[in-house]
Amino acid sequence: MKLNQAARDLIGSGADATLVTLNPDGSPQVSLVWVALQPGEPDDELVVGHLSEHKKVRNVRRDGRVALTIVSDEPGEVMRPYLSVTGTARIVDGGAPEVLQALAKVMVKAPGVQFPPENPPPGYLTRIRVDSVGGVGPWAG
């Protein structure tokens, strides 16, 4: 799915995101993540970097169904705007430091903080194919 320009502008802008994966027992596992957009043809993908193979990575390897919410920093009329995505994810080995370093430019607010640290492991990428979009805001048409 191609995302509209408003959604594209929100992703990777410094807005916090939550990623929901499914535990082996079917219960949700929720984490705060940084998310980037990778435009593509015919579809866009969302990308999340992980430096280690933690629970979220293992969950996606087992079951690729995910949900992601990105909350805008802008105030709304009643509720703060948010982009809600459901998608199908897959894990790719390597590439995490590069994605995290690019996102750190807008996500890290404290001066002098370097992320990722020097000589990080290659890590993993969660690549998410967008299946549907909703939420509150100009992307929820």
GIWO-V379068 format. One record per backbone hydrogen bond with DSSP energy under -0.5 kcal/mol. NH is the residue of the N-H (numbers start at 1). CO is the residue of the C=O. If there is no record, write none. Layout:
# GIWO-V379068
NH/CO
NH/CO
This chain:
# GIWO-V379068
8/4
9/5
10/6
11/7
13/10
15/10
17/33
18/69
19/31
20/67
21/19
21/29
23/21
23/27
26/23
29/21
31/19
33/17
36/47
38/45
39/37
44/1
45/38
46/128
47/36
48/126
50/124
54/52
58/54
59/55
60/56
61/57
62/58
63/59
66/87
67/20
68/85
69/18
70/83
71/16
72/70
72/81
81/74
82/136
83/70
84/82
84/134
85/68
86/132
87/66
88/129
89/64
90/127
92/125
94/123
96/122
99/95
100/96
101/97
102/98
103/99
104/100
105/101
105/102
106/103
107/103
108/104
109/107
113/110
114/112
115/113
120/117
124/50
125/92
126/48
127/90
127/125
128/46
128/126
129/88
129/127
130/44
130/128
131/86
131/129
132/86
134/84
136/82
140/137
